[in-house]
Amino acid sequence: MDTKLNSAPHSVKRWQLGGTDYDPQRVRSLRSGTRFSTWTPLNDKTSNLQLFEERMNLVLHWFDLWTDRQRKHLLQSLLVRCTRSQLKYCRDLLIETVPVTQVDFTAVLPRFLSLYVMSFLSPRDLCSAALVSWHWRVLAEQDCLWAGRCIRRGWFLPYTPGEKEFGAWKNHYVSCVSTLDWLTPREATEQYGTLNQQSMEPTEEEEERRKERRIRQMIRDKLQEEKRLSLRTRRAWSSHTKPDGARSAQTGRPSSGLTVSSWPSLSWPPRAAGSSSLCLSLDRGESGTEALSMERLRGSIPTSERLNKTCGALTSFTSRPALPHTVPPIHPPSPALLLLVSDKIPAYELLLSGVKAGVIVVLYDHRGTLSALLTQAERAISGQRVQRLGLLAPGGTEEMHVLHSGSLSERTLLTPNHREFWEKLCGWVAPAEEGGGIDIFSPLAASASGVALIQTLSTLTGLEVRAPMGLATGSFQNILSEWSDGSVCSGVSNLQPAAPALQFVCEIVLQGWCRQAQWMEEALEELRGCLGPQLQRVSLRARGRALGHFLWETTCLEELCVSRDLNEALTEGLTALTRQEESRPLDFLAVFLTRWREEKDGDESRVGDESVAPLISQKCLSRSPELPQTVLDWRGAVARELHHSECVYLGRLAAVLKVYQEPLTAALNSNRAILSYADIHIVLSPVTQILELNRVFHTDLEARLQQWGAEQRVGDVFVKLCSKLRVYTNYLNNYTTALCTIDKCRETKPSFRAFLKRADRTLATHMLSLQELLLCPVWRIHEYVTLLQALSVHTHPGHPDHTHLSSALNTLLRFREFTQKLKRNSDRDRLMEETQQMIQGCPDLSEGNRQLVITQDAALLRSPDEQIPDSLRTYEQVADVGLFLFNDALVLTRRNVHHTPFTLAHRCTHTFLASVALSSLAVREITHTRYVSHAFVLEGPCRSWVCATERGEEREHFLSVLRSAITSALTGHQ
């Protein structure tokens, strides 16, 4: 045995020691430093490490030769002998080597969290989840998941489940669902009716519900009447302690002598001296309305005294009615009215400031979607039923642009999206039997297509639909004219002019907005830029109402709202005053207006007498001759409006020649030229040709109106006018050149600048400038189309004038499209030029057929670590950027905000940052997390940008437009 130990280690083959530094003599010298084994040197670390590596290689070699069962047995034996720290090391090593990618959440999460996750599943999904495994089935059939679903539907378990009973509520739910009575759509229609056609035979339940509704309505009316009576008979607060005289003496102010019955209306209080727009309610019709209305009521008493004072002969001409001497109801009527207003309407802020009490206003984004508008309206009405629905959005006589993405017309109404929208929206409106209906503020009743749209909408919703009949010309003055009453096909209207609109908006505000909406929009653009940043924290509707109050109080439009009679009388009187030299002009005007009123009151048939006509600058501005008209002669009403508006139009064209062309030509002939002959010819010569053409048209039209009858024709007169529209075509092609010539001469010639300063905006020019007068022919084309559509609607197909009216209408519709195309091209070029000037260092944008689609302000974000998952990634704002989307490229700019010292105003500048072609641009949305919201990624061929908008609606709209532009660009490249 000793001999074997002294020899070389025979337990290890010689080939296994090949390549090592094995030396038998050296091993003998180290024998004294070993313990329990002659092959484990303890003192020599080098030898110890060398021997460990040799033995590990030997074990691994054996491990490679063993079977799978032997390997597992070895691993088990090793793990049993490991300590806790060694086992943890093995666990971490295994997790790193074989990461866990999928795990059963029910086995990891606590039981209550697993049940909470499953509570969001539908019953069908819960049944599918029960098929996964026994553990999932136990969780998916718990009573806490199914009891609420059964109780919510009224399916109560008829017994109490035992302690160990499993799945009782699920079985009960399945049995109840399996025994339900299912009806096909046709069977449901036959039994219950549809939205358009109710069941002919009401059931007993419906009769009971109607009876209950009538009883509740009677109770509400009785309570409302008692409140009104209590307000009339109730003594003033604290009147039992102090008499009126003592109270007036203590306050130091004399008693106004006004009683409660003389208070003005709460819906639109008159403007008080020293009042501020901040004192007015921004949310009239919402919570706190009564208290704010009482504050306005107390502040409006001194103003009522001022309004009750009259001033000479002018008092008999004002169109504002006298203030009522009854107490209006303080509480809003029940049910309320719902008014949808698009932010695309010009000067919508003024309308918001004049909304009556009890009207729920929804100011919506014109760039949104139908579902978003429906959600906003549902949130505003808070589950209550409204009496009527008003809709104010851009539109014409044939269609209405409710949203930017699509218009409402007879063709689009029956599409699934529009049909679902109107069915849900009108489901919140009271039925037609209770006075429910829809009021559309566009003149749809003035054309055959609009009338068909009204009838289709009425059939779809089962409600009465009313719209203006288009019997007035001007900006939005058709709203102030006659409205259809739901029977437009018969041409009968028993409504007073503007009666439906006056249910929503106060009369003074509505009149001022309808007549002055265009220039008020320009004023409000400045207000939005100056005061908008100060109102960023409030809602869009409250901001609009505040700006509207501010504009109304600043411009005092209620003092400018006068009737047409007063307007004509003042025009005639001031014109006569300019012709004579009077030392006492006010006395002259008083006498003139008094005589004018006496003539009108003395003989109404002398309204069109020629005795007053010489006082007017042009004979064509005299009143329209009285036409023989029956009660239902709507063709005569349209003909009178056509004649009156034609007189006004000719008067403005004649003012261009008299005020501008004749003085400029006389100065040129006297060798004191203000403008050259070429400039005069470019600017004013086309107006002369149009004036000659329309004078002939006016003469023919007046001859027909003098012999007006039921069979009289005016369509052939329009056909004659349409045959010479080449004059208007030349005018429109020269219109841009004429404006550029005026601007150039105004800058380079001081004499012409002084001439315009004397001539513009005078009585002779109808308070218009030369540029505004040159725009009249464009407006007149649109008025011709509206009036012709109204004539066609009220002309029977068998009428001898119907063929000519249809031919002239088709011609003018094509010409109106031509003018709109010219306007779009002009707006596109102007917008591109302004954008080029706005962006500093930007390359040339006027390449090819490039158009600006939309602009969006955003924040440029950056993540410190791109390796972090999106749900945990944080972002920091790097800069403010502007996104300019064109039809072929996206331009990114750095937006810098510069604040003006000592003021609250600021301005923004843009510096070119980058541009990406749409064909190589990709868009990706970033999920909303606690670290970032409303963000998206723009991925270009070289780099990407992470941007975020301020609101979610802005991101959704911008990305939808961007994706549509990218699709169009890719289609164009293909």
C-alpha positions, 0 to 999 in steps of 0.5 A: 500500500505504501509502495502505491502511495509513493509512486506516481498517482495511478488514479489519473491517467498519464494522458490527463496530466499532459501539458501540466507541470507535474513533478514527482519530486516537487510533490514529495516536498509539498507532502508535509503541507497537505491535509486529508489529501496528498493532492490538495496543497493548502499553502501554495496557492498557485499549485492549489489553483492549478490542481483545481482547474485540472480536476474541474476539467476532468469533472466537466469531461465526465459530465459531457460523457454522462446521460441526461439522467446522470447529469440531473442527479449530479445537479441535484446532489450539488444543490443539496450541498449548497448553502443559501447564498450559493442557492441565491447565486444559482437563482440569479444566474438562471434568471439572467441566462433564461429570462422569464418572458411569460408568467401566469399573473394569477399565480404571481399576483394576490388573489384580490388583484387577479379578481380585480383584473378579471372584473373588467372582462365581459361575461363572454370573456370570463367564460372563455377564461374559465376554459384555460385551467382549473385555477382560472376556472375557480377565479372566473366563476367567483360570485363577486364577479357575477353578482353585480352583473345579475343585480344590475339587470334585475336578475336576483338569485331566488335562494341563498347559496350555501357556504361551499356552493360554487358558481351559483351567480354565474349559473343564474346569469347563464340561465337568464341570458339563455331564456331572454326573448330575442327580436329581429330588427323587423320584429322590433320595428313592428312591435315598438316602432322606430325613431321616425315612425312610432307605434300606431297603437300606444300600449298601457305603459305608454299611456301611464307614462304620458299621464305621469308626464302631464301631471309632473308638468302641471305641478312644475307650472303651478310651482313656477306660477307661485314663484312669480306671484311671490316675487310680485307680492313679496316686500323688499328685503329689510322693508319691515325695519326701515321705511323707504325714506329712511333707507334712502336718507341713510344711503345718501342717494335719492330714490329712483322711483322705480318699482319691482315691476319696472325692472328691465329684463334679466336676459340682456341688461342695458349697459350701465355707466361705469360698468365693467365686463368683469362684472357680467356673468360668464356662465349665464344659465349655469350654477349661480345664475340667480345671484349673478342676475340679481347683481346685474339687475341692481346695477341696471336700474340707473341705466333704465332711466337713461334709456327711457328718455327720448330725444326729439323726433328720433324716438319714433324710429328706433327699432328697440321696443320699450322695456317691459313692465313685468317681472321676467322669471328669474329661474330658467325655463324648464326644459331648457334650450340647447344651442350648438355654436361653431368656433368657425363663425365670425365674431361668435364671442358677441353671440355668446355674450347675448345668449338668453338665460335658460339656454345651454350653449355648447361652443365646439371646435370646428376641427373635431369629430361628430362623436366628440361633439355628441359627447360635449353636448351630452355633458352640457345637458347633464341628462335633462331633456331640452325643448329645442335644438339650435345649430349655428355653423358656417353654411349656405343655401344647400348645405351646412358645414357642421365640422371641418371634416364633412358637411351636412347635405341631403347626400351625406345625411343618411350616411351611418355617421351622420345618421347615428349622430342626429338620432342620438342628438335628437333623442335628447330633444322633446317630441314634436307633440310637446313643441320640440324641434330643430332651428338651423341658422343657415338659409336652407329654406331658400333652395330646393336642395336645402328644402329637401335636406330639411324634409329628410332631417325632419323625417329622420328625427321626427322633429320640426325643422326650421331655417331662414327662407333667405329673403334678405341680403347681407352678411347674416341678415337672412337670420333676421328675415322670415323663417320656415315653420316646418312646412317649407314645401307649402311655402307658408310661414306663420312665424315673425321674422327672426322669431326662432333665433330670438329664443336663443339670443337677445334681439339687440345683440342678434341684430348687431351681430347679423349686420356687423359680423365681418368687421367685428371679426377683425376687431375680435382678432386683435382682442384674441391676441391681446386678451387671449393669453390672460384668459388661458386658464378659463374655458373656451366658452367663458373666454369667448363670452368675456371678449364678447362683453368687452367688445359690446361695452366698448363699441356700444352697439346697442346705441347703433341698432336702429330700424331701416326707416331711421337709417333711410331717414337719416341718410336722406336728411344728412344728404340734404344737409350737405347740399345746403348751407345751414347755420343750425344743422340740428334744427334742420335735421329735427324739422326734416325728420319730423316732416318725414315721420308725418308723411309716413304716418299720414299716408302709408301708400306714399312710402315710395313717393318720388317727392323724397327721392330728389333728396337722395344722391341717386334715384335708384336708391329710392324705395321699391314700388309697392307691389300687389301682394297676397298673404302667401306671395313669397315670390313678390317678397323675394322680388321686392328684396331683389329690387331693393338690394339692386338699388343699393348695389347700383348706388354703390357702383355709382358712388365709385364713378361720382366720388372717384372717377369723375374727380380723378378724370377732371384733375387729369384733364386740367393738367393737375393729374393725381393718377395717370390715365392708365392707372384710372383705366385699370382701377375704375374702367371695369366698374363703369362696364358693370354699372352700365350692364346692371342699369339695364338689368335694373330697368327691366326688373323694375318694369316687370315689378310695376306689372307684378302678378301671379304669372309675372316672369323675372327669370328671362331678365336674369337670363339676359344678365347671365348672357353678359357675365363676361363683364364680371369675368373681366372684372374679377380677373382684373380685381387683384391688379386693381387693388395692387395698383391702388396700394402702389399709387397710395404709397408713391403718390402723396396727392392720391393718398390725400385724395383717398383720405378725403373721399373714403368713408363718407356719406357719398360712399355709403361709409365705405372705402374704395377697396370695399366698394370694389368688393361689391360685385363679388358680394352681389354674385352670391346675393343673386344666387341666394335670391334666385334659389328663393325664387325657384323654391317658391315657383311651381314647376308648371309656372312659365318662369320656372325654366328661365329661373333654373337656367339662370340659377345654374349659370350663376352657380357655376360663376359663383364657383369660379369666384370661390376658386379665385378667392381660394387661390388668392388666399393660398398665395397670400398665406404662403407669402405670410408664412415665408415672411414669418419663418426666418431663414426658411428656404423658398416655399413657393415651389410647384403647387405647394399649399399650407394645410395647417399649423400647430404649436407644440413642445419639443421633448427629449428623453435622457435614456432611450433604452428605458421602456416607453411606459417608464421613460421621462421627457424634458422639454427642449424648446417650443416648436411650430409645425407647418404642414404643407401638402408635400412637406412638414416644416419644423421651426423653433418658436421664440416668445418675446414679452413686451416690457411693462405690458402683458402682451407678447409676440412669437417669432419662428426660426427654421429648424428642419423640413421633411418630405411627407413621402419619407415621414412616419408618425407614431403616437406615444401612450399617455403616461404619468410622465408625458401626455399628448405626445407623438413622434415624427420619424424622418429618414435621418432623425426623429422628433418627439413633440407634444401639444397642449391639449389632446384634441389638438394632437388628434386633429393634427395627426389626422390631418398629417396622416391624410396628407401623407397618404395623399403624398404617397398616392401622388408619388405612385 
